Amino acid sequence: MVLIKPLIPAVSLLLSTAVSGLNILLSNDDGWAVANIRALKTRLEEAGHKVIISAPSDNRSGTGNSTTTPTPIGSSGCDFGTCAPGSPAIGVDPNDESLWYVHAYPVDAVKYGISTLAPKYFGGPPDLILAGPNEGSNLGDTNKISGTFGAAKEGVIQGIPSIAFSAPGPHRAYTALGPRDTDTSWILAELAVKVVQKVVASGKPYLPANSGLGVNFSDPKSSGSCTRASSFKYVLTAISASPDGDPVTCGSSTLPLERPLIQGSGCYTAISSFVIPAAFNSDKKTETEVLDRLSGLLSCP
């Protein structure tokens, strides 16, 4: 199998946390070898967590909740040449057994991670499932077709707290990662880890039952003001209007919708809860519990 050399961080980033290390399953819909997922894996490990990637072998964006039986790799090989044509349907980087691909959809990669990889490497189910950061925003109705959102939704269906992260950005290999203080993928990873640390800081249950989070970031390259993680505000938002209203916060009884916030000006991390089975909106009870758990992190827009 021909594989790109796995990412090895040159410098360890010290992230202060009182959170004990978690067992985290990490997936996406863009593929196992993209910059965003590898940067997030590294940041999470530096924060003290154990992370296994189980993600599609290539770009499966826009596949939503699709599922299929994994098949051997075709004539094009894995994305960015990270596995050879004819490779097995499910494979591992021979230099790093925490990096796995599944030649199928994001939902299938998550299912394999939960059923096979987590028992093998964690000794049980993962504590948390993360998807992304997606190469492209997932806002409002876009979540219905997002494979990254579908991966997080599958985690919730299987009873595991799950978060999907998304942000504008190109499709690129992890070998293209640049300096940590300026590269977009590193900035997004830093923002995502901050959300994770806050979600788990108060202990289990990390999220309300039958719910997950969809987190969208403003484009760090959209203006000169968003080129540092410290420039971002974290705001509780809604994917769509809640059928029974929202909790009162920031002087309003209606949460801002994620789409206009992220597509407007400013540097924001929009955090929206969702509940299954629909997963495209939330309810007041869930939003209130998330608001309480994220207290101290959130700002007003």
N, C-alpha and C positions, 0 to 999 in steps of 0.2 A: 504494500500500500504506500503510495506517495503522499506525504503529508507535509504541510508547512510546519516549521518548527513552532512548538507551542509558545504562547506568550509567557515570558518570565519578567516580572516587574524588576526594574533596575534599582529602584529605591523604594523602600517600605514607607508607606504613608501611615503615620500614627493617628488613629482616630480614637478619641477618648470616649469610653462607653462603660456604663455599669451593667450592660446587658450581657448575660451569659451567651456563649456561642450557640447559634442555632444550626440545625440541619436544613439547608435550603436547596430546593430543586429550582433550577433556572432554565427557562425556555424562551422561545420567541417565534415569530413567523418569518424572519428574515434569513435564518440559517445559523448554523452553529459556529461559523467562522467570521462573523461580522464584528466590527470594532466595538459596537455598543455593548453586546452581550459579554465580550471578553473583558472589557474595561469594568463593567459592573461586577463580574465574578471576582476580579482582582481586588476591587474596593471592598467587597463584602468579606473576602478572606482576610484582608488587612484589619477589618473591624472585629475579627475573631470568629467568624462563622465558617462552617464547613459547607462547601458548595459543589453540587454536581450539575453539569450542563447536560440536558437531554433536549435536543432541538432538531429541527429538520436539517437534512443534509444540504439543502439549497433554499432559495427564496420561495416561500409559500405564502406571500402576502395576499390578503384578500380572500382567504379560504375559510374564514369564520369558524363554524363548528364542524366542518367536514372531517370525515374519518375514512380510513381505508386500511388494508393490510399492507405493511411495509414490503417493498420489493427490492431486489438487487439494484445497485447503482447502474444507470445507463451509460451510454457512450460518452457523455459529457463529463462524467465524474462528479465529485462533490464541488460545491461552490468554491471558487478561487483555487482550484487544484488541490483541495485538502484531502481528497481521497481519489483513487484511481478508478477508471471505468471498470465495471464488473465487480466492484467491491461489495461486501455483504449488505443486506438490507438494513442492518443495524451494526454500527461499528464504533470503535473507540480509538482515540489517538494513541498510538503505540508508545508515545513518550509521556502521556499524562492520562491516567485512567479516570480522571474526573471530567473528561471531555468526551461526550457521546453524541453521535448523530443517529437519526432515525429517518430512513428514506420514505417519508409519508407526510402527514399533515401535523400541524402543531398540537392538536388534540391527541393524536397518536403518540407523539413524543412525550407529552405529559403523562399519558396512561402508562407508557413503558417506564418512565421515571418512577412513578408511584408503585407500580406492581413489581418491578424487577430491580431497578437501581437503588431505590431507597432501602429496601430490606438488605441488600448486599452491602451497601456502604454506610448506611445510617443505623441498621439494625431494626428498622421500623419505618413508619411513614414519615415524610418530611414535616418539619415544624411549620414551614412556610413555602409557598410556591410563588415565584416571581416570574413575570414575562416581560421581555424587552431589555432596555428601552427600544421600542419600535422605531424603525426608520420612517417616520412620518406620523403626524398627529392622528389620534383617534378620538373624534369629538362628535357628540350627539349620535345621530343615526349611523355614522361611520362604524361605530362599535358593532353593528349587526353583521358586518362582513369582515371585521378584523380578525386575523388569525391569532394575533397576540392577545387580544381581548378574549377570543375563544379559548385560548390556553388557560388564562386565568379563570374563566368561567368553569372550565372542566375541573380545575382544582377545587372550586367551591362546591361543585356538584358532588365531588368525592369527599367532602367534609373537611377540607384543608384550607386555612386562611390563605387568600391569594390576592396578589396585586399586579395589575398591568401598568407598565410605564410606556409613554409614547412622547415623541418630540419630532419636529421637522428635521430632516437630514438625509443625506445621500446613502446609497448602498455601497459600502466599502469594507474591505478586509481588515482584520485586526492588525495585520502587518503595516497598515497605513497610520496607525495611532501615532500622534505627535506628542509634544511636551504636555505634561500633566496640567500645567497652569493655563494652557491656551486651547488644547484640543477639546472639541465639543463633546466627544464621547466620555472623556474623563470628567468634564463638568457635569454632564447628565448623571454619570455614575455617583458622583459626590452628592448631588441633590437626591437621588433615589435612596442612597444609604441613609441619609438623614431622615427620610420618611420611614424607612424600615425600623431604624433605631427607636423612633418615637412610637410607632405602632406597637412594638413589643416591650417597651420599657416598663409598662405596668403589669406585665405578666399575662398569662392565659386567662380567658380566651382573647386572642389578639384582635379579633374582629367579631362583631355580632354573628350569630348563627345564620347560615344561608346567605351570607353577604361577602362581597369583596370590594376592592377599590380599583378605580380607573384613574390613573394619574397622568396628566399631560403637562409638559413643560413648554414655556415660550422658547422660541428659537434663540439660542445663545449668539447666533451670528446675525440676528435681525437688526441689531444696533450696537453701537459701542458700549452701551450701558449694561448689556446682559452677558458680558464675557467673563464674569466671575460668579461662582455659586453664591457668594455672599450678597449679590445684587438681587436675588430672587426672593419674592414673598410667597408664602404658602397660604393658599386660600381654599376654604371649604366651598365646593361648588356642587352643581347638579348636572347629570347628563341630560335630563329632561325634567319637566315639572313633576313634582311629587304629587300623587293623587290625593294625599291627605295633608298637604302643606309641609312646611319646613320648620325646624327649630329657629327660635329668634337668636340672631347673632349679628354683630356689626350694626345694630339698630334697625334691623329689618327682619320680617318674618318670611322672607323669600330668599333662598340662596341664589347667588348669581349662576347663570348657566355657563358651563365650561367653554363652549364654543366662542361666544363673543369676548370672554375674558382673554383667552389664549390668542385669538386672532386680532385683538386690539393692541394698543401700545402698552409698554411696561414689561417687566420681567416677573413672570408668575409660575408657580407650581399649582395647578388646579387639581384638587383632590375630590373626586366624586365617588360616592358609594353606590353599589348596585346590589340588588337582591335577585336570587333565582326563584322561579325558572325564567322569567322574562329577561332579567339582567340589563335592561336598558333604562331603568329608573330605580328609585329607592323608595323608602317610606320614612315618615317622620321619626319613628322609633329608632330605626337604624341610623339615620342621620344624627340624631341626638346622642346616641352612644359613641359614634365616631367623633363628633364634636368634642365630647368629654375626653376621649382618649387622646386626641391630638391637641388638647389644651396646652398652651405654652409654645406651640409651634406655629399656630395659625395667626394670620394677620387679616385685616380688612383690605379689600381691593382699593 
